[in-house]
Amino acid sequence: MNSQNRWRRSNGTLRAWFATKAKAIAFAENPMNTAYHGNIPVLCLKPGCDSWRLSQPHWPDARAAAKAWVN
């Protein structure tokens, strides 16, 4: 997978990504972070990616991730 395009949104903008879930949580909880504050970590499901990204809680991938954590 091309690392330049791996973490781009469908509109072409770059998406923040993290090597671990803990780093994604720490970034989302940082009060200085206004763009991703309140988002939850989601494991990227793209083949070969194995990284974490942040999604807004109401997005389908975030709801699925939250449900998986409970079960």
C-alpha positions as CSV (number, residue, x, y, z in Angstrom):
1,M,0.0,0.0,0.0
2,N,1.3,3.5,-0.9
3,S,2.2,5.2,2.4
4,Q,1.4,8.6,0.8
5,N,-2.2,7.6,0.3
6,R,-2.7,5.2,3.2
7,W,-4.2,7.7,5.6
8,R,-6.1,10.0,3.3
9,R,-9.8,10.6,3.5
10,S,-12.0,10.1,0.5
11,N,-11.8,13.9,-0.2
12,G,-7.9,13.6,-0.3
13,T,-7.0,15.3,3.0
14,L,-4.6,13.6,5.3
15,R,-6.0,11.8,8.3
16,A,-4.2,11.5,11.6
17,W,-3.0,8.0,12.4
18,F,-1.3,6.3,15.3
19,A,0.9,3.2,15.8
20,T,-1.0,2.3,19.0
21,K,-4.5,2.7,20.5
22,A,-2.9,4.4,23.6
23,K,-1.3,7.1,21.4
24,A,-4.6,7.7,19.6
25,I,-6.5,8.0,22.9
26,A,-3.9,10.4,24.3
27,F,-4.1,12.6,21.2
28,A,-7.9,12.7,21.3
29,E,-7.9,13.6,25.1
30,N,-5.3,16.3,24.7
31,P,-7.0,19.6,25.6
32,M,-4.8,21.4,23.0
33,N,-6.3,19.3,20.3
34,T,-9.4,20.8,18.9
35,A,-9.9,18.9,15.7
36,Y,-10.1,15.4,17.1
37,H,-11.2,16.1,20.7
38,G,-13.9,13.6,21.7
39,N,-13.1,11.2,18.8
40,I,-12.5,7.5,19.6
41,P,-9.8,5.3,18.2
42,V,-10.6,2.8,15.5
43,L,-8.3,0.2,14.1
44,C,-7.8,0.7,10.4
45,L,-9.1,-2.3,8.5
46,K,-7.3,-1.6,5.2
47,P,-5.1,-4.7,4.4
48,G,-1.6,-4.2,5.6
49,C,-2.3,-1.1,7.6
50,D,-2.6,-2.2,11.2
51,S,-2.6,1.4,12.5
52,W,-5.2,3.4,14.5
53,R,-7.1,6.5,13.5
54,L,-9.7,8.6,15.2
55,S,-13.3,8.8,14.2
56,Q,-16.2,10.8,15.5
57,P,-18.5,8.7,17.8
58,H,-21.5,8.9,15.4
59,W,-19.6,7.6,12.4
60,P,-20.4,4.0,11.5
61,D,-16.9,2.7,11.9
62,A,-16.7,4.2,15.4
63,R,-20.0,2.8,16.5
64,A,-18.9,-0.7,15.3
65,A,-15.6,-0.3,17.2
66,A,-17.3,0.8,20.4
67,K,-19.7,-2.1,20.1
68,A,-16.8,-4.6,19.6
69,W,-15.1,-3.2,22.7
70,V,-18.1,-3.9,24.9
71,N,-18.6,-7.5,23.6
